[in-house]
Amino acid sequence: MFIFFSRTIIAQTTPADTVRAIKKGSASGGDTVRASGDTIKVAQQDSIRPKSKKFMPVPKTATRLALIPGGGQIYNRDYWKLPIVYIAFGGGLYAYYLNSIKYKDYLDTYKSFYDLDKNSKNYGNIKTGLTPDSTKIVRVRNLLNTESEYLPATRDQAARGKNYWRRNRGFALIVSGFIYSLSIIEANVAAHLKTFDLSDDLSLRIEPKLNQPAMRTPTPGLRLVFNVK
């Protein structure tokens, strides 16, 4: 009876020490080794792939290229900002152009009230050099210069129109300069922001603190610390 029991133990333990099968290239992607009825998975080494280097713009270079409208945004690879820059800057320049031609219309009409040519027959009629005409024809254009009409205007009306469009022309020039400067500043700031290394680990931890803001003596306390890389 004892011998039978011992032989039974030997028969049960001997196959456990043998390796049954080795299978490579399993469906999970790793090597599988089967020993003693249990499955042991051997980790497969991942192929080493070189990571692409992250683009890090130089703020000084972005600022210099931004002297050309849109150049800094192209350098920073912010292509979606180009329509905003070009529409805003182009709109300011077009407003300056429209106000300039309207100003010139009223300026020419205002000058026509004066006749200072000594060879002209009207010279000397009035000491100030004004022509005897009470009104002159001025070209009045609509907002976008798509239509225009010719209307009579007095000297005072021509003077008011001349001054009005001259102020608008100056304001459009200031706005265009502001947009141009803003595009340069934006390119510089965007280049600085792209150089920051922000990790996904924004963990919060609690640390002890002895010095409290409203206490003169060391006082135990706690503080919250955000871990931002």
C-alpha positions, 0 to 999 in steps of 0.5 A: 500500500505504501509503495503504490502511494509513493509511485502515485506521487512520483507519477503526478509530480514528474510531468509537472517539471517538464516543459510541454510546449513553446509557442511563438507569435501568439495572438497577443503579440508576445511569446507564450511558454507553457510549463507545468500546465500554467501559461507564462507570457514573455513580454515582447520587446517593442521596436524602438521608433525615433520620436519626431522632435517637437517644433520649438519656435524662436520668439526673436525670429517670429518677431522679425518675420512678423514685420511682414504681415502674416509672416510670424504666424506662418513661422509659428505654424498658426495657419488658421490665424492668417485669414484674421490677420489679412482681413483685419489689416487689409480692411484697415488699408481699404478704409484708408483708401476710401476715406482718402478719395472722398477727402480728395473730392471735397478738397478739390471742390473746396479749392475751386472756390478760390481763384488766385491766378493773376491771369484769371478774369475773376482775380481781384473780384473779392479781396480774399480771392474767392470766386463769385460762384456761391456753390460748386459741384462735389462728387458724393460717393457711397460707403464702399464707393460702388455708386456716386452722385454729383451734388451742389455744395457751398464753400462751408459744406465743402470745408466740413466734408473735407475736414470730416473725411480727413479725420476718418482717413487719419483714424483708419491709418491709426487702426491699420497701424494698431492691427499691424503692431498687434500681429507682431505682438501676437506672433511673439507671444505665441512663439513664447507659449509654444516653448513651454513644456506642459505635462499632463501631470497636474497632481495636487498634494498636501504639504506641511507648512510652519509659517502662516501669512497672518501669524508672527510665530511659527504655526503648524499648518497645511498647504496645497501644492499643484505639480505643474511641469 
